[in-house]
Amino acid sequence: MRQIIQHFTDDDLYKFTMCCAVIDNFPRARVKYAFTDRDDTIYPAGFARELNEQIASLESVAITDEEIDFLRRRCTFIPGWFYRYLRGYRFNRHWVRAWQDEEGRLRLEIEGSWADTILLEVKLLAIISELYYIMTGANERFDYEAYYDKTSEKGRRLLEAGCLFSDFGTRRRASFEAEDTVVRAMKDRDSEREWNGKFVGTSNIYLAMRHDLQPIGTMAHEFVCAIGGMYGPQMANHIAMNSWRNTF
């Protein structure tokens, strides 16, 4: 099967900013994540095996000079030392354990250094979503031209209404092409003329680079929750904000 994640920055910006803050403030923190399927989905037979193959393929994905140059231009708040870290960063399949139970439900655990494993979450969720559509055959019914037209019409309505909006669809996308289609349609519609609203960008760094858009995002609740796990909930927000200020 083809490799689903092929670009290091095919990910949400807020994972990168959080990774930077984690290294800066909590470099020795250890974490454990668990996957929860809210729909209690029964996955196709062999799904976990294919997922593990996709996880192993992440070891070949490294950041490029083009991606670093783009981040330097567009995200000037990120400190320069972080790019040296990213150049040497490599995924490790041993951080992840994926299996299916007797009924076919998916189980997934991630464990290791917080600074290392934080860059796995969005990529894994995107893989799981796209892989599900591939293995169930639903991807063969995708009509990207229709998706483009539908998204373009949604964009028109949002822009006419004066909305400022962005794409945050990586973790739940049907495929890379699906998210790319949405971003392209929104950008094309936004560029037609001056609107009351604005399509301001996408959380996906690679798609922002591909379409010359602004990467969007700050932090996720993961940052505050993990700090709460280490120091208790009473001071979690205070410590999180001070840590963020310390880095950025």
Protein Blocks (a to p, Z undefined) as FASTA:
>chain_A
ZZfblcfklccfklmmmmmmmmmmmmmbccddddddfklpacdehklmmmmmmmmmmmmp
ccdfklmmmmmmmmmmbcfklmmmmmmpccdfklpccdddfkopacdddeddfklmmmmm
mmmmmmmmmmmmmmnommmmpcfklmmmmmmmmmmmmmmnopacdddfkmmcfbfklmmm
mmmmmmmmmmmpccfbdcfbdfblklmmmnopadedfbdfklmmmmmmmnojklmmmmmm
mmmmmmZZ
